[in-house]
Amino acid sequence: MAIKTANVLARVEPDIKEKAESIMAKLGVPASVVINMLYKQIVMTKSIPFSLSLPAAPLALDEMDAAAFDAIMQKGLDEARADRSRPASEVFKELRRGL
């Protein structure tokens, strides 16, 4: 077995780190083992071992036809009628976290 003497220093979002470490603790796998596994997969596959892609950007109003716009509006109306809404402050807070 190879001696592990190299260090990796990475900055991650605190809440993501906490959530990931909670899951790893439940699995009984330390972060160093997970990082080592990731690096080994990168070496073995000569690639990142999961899909990397850009999310599809939402269409702007001038890029959609009336039927697509009506469908989006109907979905929103249906969600509002079913009381599946969230306070605007919560939505903006989530948006700010993503920036």
N, C-alpha and C positions, 0 to 999 in steps of 0.2 A: 504494500500500500504506500502511495506517495505521501511524503511529509508535507503538510500544509503550512507554508510559511509566508505566502503572499496575502496581502490585505486588499480589500475592496472598500472604498469609501464612496457612499452614495447618499444623496439628499433625496428624501421622499416626503410626501405630504404626511403630516402627523396622524391624521385620522385614518389614512390608508394603511400606514405602518401599524397602527394599533389594531385595526380590523384583521390585517393579514397575520400578525403575530398571534392574535387570539385563535384564528383558525389553525395555524401551525402548532400552537400549544395543544389544542384538542387532538390533533393528529400525532402529537409527540415527536414532531420534526423541528429541529432548530433552524433558524433563518440561514445559518452558515451552510447547512446541508442542502437547503433548497437552492441557495445561490450556486453552490458547487454543482448540483444537478443541472441547473439551467446552463451553466458554462459548459458542462460535458455534452449536453444536447446540442449546443451551438457548434461545438467542435465536431461532433459526430455527423450532424446534418449539414454542416457548413451553411447554416441559415438560422434565423430566429425561429424557434420551434412553435410558433403560433402565428396566426394570420395578422398582418399589419395592413390596415387600410384606412382610408379617410372616410368618415361618415358622409352619407349623402346629404348635401345641403338642402334645406327646405326650399321649395319653389317660391319665387316672389309672385305677387298677384298678377303682374303682367306676363308671367311665364306659364300661367295655367288657364285652361278654358273654363267656361261657366260651370260645367258639370263638376269639375274637380273642386272648384271653389265652393259650390253648393254642398258637395260631399263633406268637405272639411267643416263647414258651418253646421251642417246637420249633426255631425259627430259631436261637436261642441255643445250643441243644443241638447242632444240626447244625454250627454254626460251631466249637464247642468240639471236636467229634469230628474235624473237618477241620483242626484245629490252626490256626484263623484267630483267634487270641486275642492280646491285648496285655497286658503287665503293668499292674496297677492303678495303679502309680506314674505310668506314661506317660499313662494315661487321665485321672487327676486333674490332671496337669500341663497337659494340653490343655484341660481344663475351666476351670482357673484362668486360662489365657490369654484365654479367652472372656468372663471376668467383668469 
